[in-house]
């Protein structure tokens, strides 16, 4: 724990007054999600191209 904390402090180089949170990015920002599966209408088209 102490080693990890020291590494984080050295990388962030922030004063001790600011708490170092494990997740700097708040959950309010949506994360990039993987592309959804293609609709069933596109499946036969891709198969026919093969």
HELIX and SHEET records of a PDB file:
HELIX    1   1 UNK A    2  UNK A   12  1                                  11    
HELIX    2   2 UNK A   40  UNK A   49  1                                  10    
END                                                                             
